[in-house]
Amino acid sequence: MRELLRSLPALSGTAPAFDPDAVPDDPLALFADWFTTAVERGVPEPHAATLATADVAGQPSARVLLLKDVGPRGFAFATDARSAKVADLEVNPQAALNFWWQGVIRQVRVTGSARYLGEEASAVDFLARSPASRAAAAAAVPPGQGLASVTDLRDAMTRSRTRVEEDPAFVLPTWQAWLVVPDVVEFWQGCADRAHVRLVYRSTGQGWVHRLVAP
Ligand SMILES: Cc1cc2nc3c(=O)[nH]c(=O)nc-3n(C[C@H](O)[C@H](O)[C@H](O)COP(=O)(O)O)c2cc1C
């Protein structure tokens, strides 16, 4: 493995032009710009992000999920209330989100606190999912619960699919939309010569300040 790992290239994407002296005051605007560029440059699944949480004892855990919205208030995702991440966030709302866009050598790191967006936003998110993903979410098998076999899960999903198709307005009561409200947003632009650009925005409570830091 050691040899294999050392043989692999890193930072092999193509960096778009980026001038850290000509950035917007609001990091959410810069995020939208970088995200759009990632989509235009064909970065696969740029909306997949790693969410890190920590439990009451401080034990961290991280998992990939999909970004559902981004706007002036923060970064939205959706999940099941019975999941470990929600158990973590209920006792410790501090969270981090990480995006890595290989094709453009860009990383975005977000830290902040997460809050539940309420029943209405959660229902809107659930109903916007495809029938297959609504059925999968509603398969009555809570995330993390032990399974005897994958066949059991498929059977539960088939029953759930019928229910979702018969009642298109059905909303899984445990489906929740959450928002990560950022305190710090870091934009990392990799460069082939290793003079990487790290631009860190920090919330002041009234607005944002930003500065360059060493990579
Ligand atoms: C590409 C990708 C997208 C995913 N999107 C979501 C998502 O939007 N919401 C979600 O709850 N889990 C999503 N998952 C599954 C999570 O990674 C994770 O397995 C699940 O949420 C349980 O995590 P937890 O036990 O830490 O709460 C996704 C996984 C992958 C690989």
PDBQT file of the ligand as one rigid body, heavy atoms in Angstrom, charges set to zero:
ROOT
HETATM    1  C1  LIG A 301     -22.879  10.571  -1.964  1.00  0.00    +0.000 C 
HETATM    2  C2  LIG A 301     -23.653  10.355  -0.677  1.00  0.00    +0.000 A 
HETATM    3  C3  LIG A 301     -24.738  11.144  -0.420  1.00  0.00    +0.000 A 
HETATM    4  C4  LIG A 301     -25.457  10.975   0.776  1.00  0.00    +0.000 A 
HETATM    5  N1  LIG A 301     -26.474  11.845   1.062  1.00  0.00    +0.000 NA
HETATM    6  C5  LIG A 301     -27.082  11.767   2.254  1.00  0.00    +0.000 A 
HETATM    7  C6  LIG A 301     -28.047  12.758   2.640  1.00  0.00    +0.000 A 
HETATM    8  O1  LIG A 301     -28.325  13.718   1.901  1.00  0.00    +0.000 OA
HETATM    9  N2  LIG A 301     -28.627  12.626   3.859  1.00  0.00    +0.000 N 
HETATM   10  C7  LIG A 301     -28.315  11.607   4.718  1.00  0.00    +0.000 A 
HETATM   11  O2  LIG A 301     -28.886  11.547   5.800  1.00  0.00    +0.000 OA
HETATM   12  N3  LIG A 301     -27.400  10.666   4.395  1.00  0.00    +0.000 NA
HETATM   13  C8  LIG A 301     -26.766  10.728   3.193  1.00  0.00    +0.000 A 
HETATM   14  N4  LIG A 301     -25.819   9.801   2.862  1.00  0.00    +0.000 N 
HETATM   15  C9  LIG A 301     -25.544   8.694   3.824  1.00  0.00    +0.000 C 
HETATM   16  C10 LIG A 301     -24.612   9.189   4.946  1.00  0.00    +0.000 C 
HETATM   17  O3  LIG A 301     -23.277   9.242   4.486  1.00  0.00    +0.000 OA
HETATM   18  C11 LIG A 301     -24.680   8.313   6.195  1.00  0.00    +0.000 C 
HETATM   19  O4  LIG A 301     -24.345   6.984   5.884  1.00  0.00    +0.000 OA
HETATM   20  C12 LIG A 301     -26.050   8.307   6.877  1.00  0.00    +0.000 C 
HETATM   21  O5  LIG A 301     -26.656   9.600   6.845  1.00  0.00    +0.000 OA
HETATM   22  C13 LIG A 301     -25.929   7.849   8.329  1.00  0.00    +0.000 C 
HETATM   23  O6  LIG A 301     -25.020   8.700   9.004  1.00  0.00    +0.000 OA
HETATM   24  P1  LIG A 301     -24.965   8.840  10.606  1.00  0.00    +0.000 P 
HETATM   25  O7  LIG A 301     -25.239   7.473  11.170  1.00  0.00    +0.000 OA
HETATM   26  O8  LIG A 301     -23.584   9.323  10.881  1.00  0.00    +0.000 OA
HETATM   27  O9  LIG A 301     -26.009   9.834  10.996  1.00  0.00    +0.000 OA
HETATM   28  C14 LIG A 301     -25.092   9.945   1.695  1.00  0.00    +0.000 A 
HETATM   29  C15 LIG A 301     -23.974   9.141   1.394  1.00  0.00    +0.000 A 
HETATM   30  C16 LIG A 301     -23.270   9.347   0.239  1.00  0.00    +0.000 A 
HETATM   31  C17 LIG A 301     -22.054   8.491  -0.015  1.00  0.00    +0.000 C 
ENDROOT
TORSDOF 0
